[in-house]
Amino acid sequence: MTQVTQRPPFGEDSASDVLAEGTVDAVVIGGGAAGLNGALILARSRRSVVVIDSGSPRNAPAEAVHGLLALDGTPPSEILRRGREQVRQYGGRVVRGEVVSAESAAPSADGDLRFTVTLADGRSLTARRVLVATGLTDVLPEVPGLAEHWGHSVVHCPFCHGWEVRDEPIGVLGAGAASIGPALLFRQLTEDLIYFTNGTDLDADSRARFAARGIRVVDTPVTEIVSGPDGALAGVRLADGQVVARRVLAVSPQMQARTRGLEGLGLPVRDLPNMARGFVSGPAGATEVPGVWVAGNATDPVAQVGASAAAGALAGADITKMLAIADTDAALHAIAEVNA
Ligand SMILES: Cc1cc2nc3c(=O)[nH]c(=O)nc-3n(C[C@H](O)[C@H](O)[C@H](O)COP(=O)(O)OP(=O)(O)OC[C@H]3O[C@@H](n4cnc5c(N)ncnc54)[C@H](O)[C@@H]3O)c2cc1C
């Protein structure tokens, strides 16, 4: 399997705010759609919030975000640039950096939760609440020539780039049951679809369903993805030497939540049937670890940009509610102490 290197898409907007001193209300780990929308809600509630972002969102290779109402066709880097700007407009900070450790710390004198987050460069921050929005890593099948086309003519999501590859000769690189649904979805977009089983099972029922929809099946193993003289994807080489001409290949990557550095939070992780691995979360992204929320692809691998942003907003709102309750409890406690 090839782990896709997440490349920073940002050149001109690499500005980083100064890390806050003292204790902030919330730290958001990850500044993609989920993290920035969570931070926006927190900042607009006048909560001190710091987003720490290592600058490599999952969709960095894509030219544009599609299927997102009102912003369809906008480059991912532009959406994030605007998001950072809006968070800063309300006093939120966005800091460039990679979190290498996050763990609970001693509570405050009045018993409120505290967390310590440490960055790769040694800086650290204390926060009352944590929103984890680190996204996921796509792990591609180990086929020579495949990774260089990732996000362009090697695609995974019919809703993200299906329209852009309509009517092209498309191949689906089979990865078992996870590839059958996407094959039927890509069939909606082209008459010319070939399913390469590539050593994975395809049961008789699925073969019959594919045949009924005019999807051809190739069982000879795939050895290489072939590029043309212009560098574009040109075909799929099989073990018998034959090259099957294709312009686009749909794959089902393994999706793994980006958990590195966050082990100290003790968040439970689960395996999902669609080959994904993610943090476990409940309503509004709350987790079983008090004071820690998760939003976006780190907990929901199929969430697109809109759903990830919405999840971040819900988590941000939930955090502000919990902070309001904690502040009210603390105020009551202080009054009781004065009157005692
Ligand atoms: C090729 C491709 C094309 C896509 N096209 C579309 C599309 O057209 N439309 C659509 O709706 N969706 C699309 N998606 C899906 C989209 O990428 C996700 O829905 C979205 O990125 C999820 O947002 P997120 O905030 O959860 O994660 P991300 O956007 O991945 O953001 C996570 C952020 O956390 C940071 N981070 C991770 N770990 C740390 C750490 N330890 N410390 C600090 N920062 C950290 C990362 O650098 C990153 O900036 C596409 C995905 C791919 C792979």
The ligand as an SDF file (V2000), in Angstrom:
LIG
                    3D

 53 58  0  0  0  0  0  0  0  0999 V2000
   -8.2950   13.7900   -3.9330 C   0  0  0  0  0  0  0  0  0  0  0  0
   -9.4800   14.1970   -3.1000 C   0  0  0  0  0  0  0  0  0  0  0  0
  -10.4430   15.0340   -3.6450 C   0  0  0  0  0  0  0  0  0  0  0  0
  -11.5400   15.4210   -2.8900 C   0  0  0  0  0  0  0  0  0  0  0  0
  -12.4810   16.2060   -3.4720 N   0  0  0  0  0  0  0  0  0  0  0  0
  -13.5560   16.5910   -2.7590 C   0  0  0  0  0  0  0  0  0  0  0  0
  -14.5700   17.3780   -3.3570 C   0  0  0  0  0  0  0  0  0  0  0  0
  -14.5050   17.7130   -4.5480 O   0  0  0  0  0  0  0  0  0  0  0  0
  -15.6360   17.7470   -2.5980 N   0  0  0  0  0  0  0  0  0  0  0  0
  -15.7550   17.3930   -1.2980 C   0  0  0  0  0  0  0  0  0  0  0  0
  -16.7180   17.7980   -0.6540 O   0  0  0  0  0  0  0  0  0  0  0  0
  -14.8060   16.6140   -0.6940 N   0  0  0  0  0  0  0  0  0  0  0  0
  -13.7260   16.2120   -1.4000 C   0  0  0  0  0  0  0  0  0  0  0  0
  -12.7730   15.4220   -0.8130 N   0  0  0  0  0  0  0  0  0  0  0  0
  -12.9280   15.0500    0.6120 C   0  0  0  0  0  0  0  0  0  0  0  0
  -12.3140   16.1560    1.4960 C   0  0  0  0  0  0  0  0  0  0  0  0
  -10.9240   16.1570    1.3020 O   0  0  0  0  0  0  0  0  0  0  0  0
  -12.6470   15.9090    2.9770 C   0  0  0  0  0  0  0  0  0  0  0  0
  -14.0510   15.8270    3.1410 O   0  0  0  0  0  0  0  0  0  0  0  0
  -12.1540   17.0330    3.8760 C   0  0  0  0  0  0  0  0  0  0  0  0
  -10.8020   17.3270    3.6050 O   0  0  0  0  0  0  0  0  0  0  0  0
  -12.3100   16.6550    5.3490 C   0  0  0  0  0  0  0  0  0  0  0  0
  -12.0060   17.7740    6.1400 O   0  0  0  0  0  0  0  0  0  0  0  0
  -11.2700   17.5960    7.5650 P   0  0  0  0  0  0  0  0  0  0  0  0
  -11.2160   18.9620    8.1430 O   0  0  0  0  0  0  0  0  0  0  0  0
  -11.9140   16.5250    8.3370 O   0  0  0  0  0  0  0  0  0  0  0  0
   -9.7950   17.0640    7.2150 O   0  0  0  0  0  0  0  0  0  0  0  0
   -8.6240   17.7460    6.3680 P   0  0  0  0  0  0  0  0  0  0  0  0
   -9.1780   18.6240    5.3140 O   0  0  0  0  0  0  0  0  0  0  0  0
   -7.7410   16.6280    5.9030 O   0  0  0  0  0  0  0  0  0  0  0  0
   -7.8640   18.6600    7.4000 O   0  0  0  0  0  0  0  0  0  0  0  0
   -7.1470   18.1150    8.4800 C   0  0  0  0  0  0  0  0  0  0  0  0
   -6.0480   19.0910    8.8320 C   0  0  0  0  0  0  0  0  0  0  0  0
   -5.4430   18.6390   10.0590 O   0  0  0  0  0  0  0  0  0  0  0  0
   -4.0530   18.8250    9.9490 C   0  0  0  0  0  0  0  0  0  0  0  0
   -3.3940   17.9030   10.9040 N   0  0  0  0  0  0  0  0  0  0  0  0
   -3.4010   16.5550   10.8910 C   0  0  0  0  0  0  0  0  0  0  0  0
   -2.7080   16.0750   11.9470 N   0  0  0  0  0  0  0  0  0  0  0  0
   -2.2320   17.1670   12.6230 C   0  0  0  0  0  0  0  0  0  0  0  0
   -1.4270   17.3420   13.7760 C   0  0  0  0  0  0  0  0  0  0  0  0
   -0.9650   16.2960   14.4760 N   0  0  0  0  0  0  0  0  0  0  0  0
   -1.1250   18.6040   14.1790 N   0  0  0  0  0  0  0  0  0  0  0  0
   -1.6010   19.6780   13.5030 C   0  0  0  0  0  0  0  0  0  0  0  0
   -2.3710   19.5710   12.3900 N   0  0  0  0  0  0  0  0  0  0  0  0
   -2.6820   18.3350   11.9670 C   0  0  0  0  0  0  0  0  0  0  0  0
   -3.7340   18.5380    8.5080 C   0  0  0  0  0  0  0  0  0  0  0  0
   -2.5150   19.1420    8.1120 O   0  0  0  0  0  0  0  0  0  0  0  0
   -4.9430   19.1480    7.7920 C   0  0  0  0  0  0  0  0  0  0  0  0
   -4.6890   20.4940    7.4220 O   0  0  0  0  0  0  0  0  0  0  0  0
  -11.6770   14.9710   -1.5500 C   0  0  0  0  0  0  0  0  0  0  0  0
  -10.7140   14.1150   -1.0140 C   0  0  0  0  0  0  0  0  0  0  0  0
   -9.6360   13.7280   -1.7910 C   0  0  0  0  0  0  0  0  0  0  0  0
   -8.6150   12.7860   -1.2050 C   0  0  0  0  0  0  0  0  0  0  0  0
  1  2  1  0
  2  3  1  0
  2 52  2  0
  3  4  2  0
  4  5  1  0
  4 50  1  0
  5  6  2  0
  6  7  1  0
  6 13  1  0
  7  8  2  0
  7  9  1  0
  9 10  1  0
 10 11  2  0
 10 12  1  0
 12 13  2  0
 13 14  1  0
 14 15  1  0
 14 50  1  0
 15 16  1  0
 16 17  1  0
 16 18  1  0
 18 19  1  0
 18 20  1  0
 20 21  1  0
 20 22  1  0
 22 23  1  0
 23 24  1  0
 24 25  2  0
 24 26  1  0
 24 27  1  0
 27 28  1  0
 28 29  2  0
 28 30  1  0
 28 31  1  0
 31 32  1  0
 32 33  1  0
 33 34  1  0
 33 48  1  0
 34 35  1  0
 35 36  1  0
 35 46  1  0
 36 37  1  0
 36 45  1  0
 37 38  2  0
 38 39  1  0
 39 40  1  0
 39 45  2  0
 40 41  1  0
 40 42  2  0
 42 43  1  0
 43 44  2  0
 44 45  1  0
 46 47  1  0
 46 48  1  0
 48 49  1  0
 50 51  2  0
 51 52  1  0
 52 53  1  0
M  END
$$$$
